[in-house]
């Protein structure tokens, strides 16, 4: 994962997040992504994998994949802001989804008061387990998220990277909630 961490940090450097962002703003972004991921997991778990709901089920799984990767990305950037590089992934035993989100929330609170390498590694271990709970691989979740953010443009506002708005036609997301954008936004980096 170190190669992905380096790409994420280069992106954060290029976008001015490391120079102009704040750890507090980055943790706020982590919480935002964590909430979106919890919502995606709840929606995913509410669909039944049957013929008529198969496409919806798969779309929701993509949202889970995106969310897990996004939380990881925000944690890597926060770790760098606090002087930590190449954070690992701690082993986490079986952990149901609800407990995983409770533990991730506790990690974020802990990082707000006392950033520590072990807390990042534990949070990443939980993300790994959350991915496994959904038949996903953490690395693939992170690669997916990196490939999306690599195309984003935006600016720092109050210590947080705020992506540029997309056109009114697609709002930067596809009709299925994915990251597909219309041709107008595709060229402008508006997602």
Protein Blocks (a to p, Z undefined) as FASTA:
>chain_A
ZZmmmmmmmmmmmnommmmmcfklmmmmmmmmmmmmmmmmmmmmmpccdfklmmmmmmmm
mmmmmmmmmmmmmmmmmmmmnopahiacdddddddfklmmmmmmmmmmmmmmogcfklmm
mmmmmmmmmmmmnopafklmmmmmmmmmmmpgcddeehiacdddddfklnopafkopabd
cfklmmnopZZ
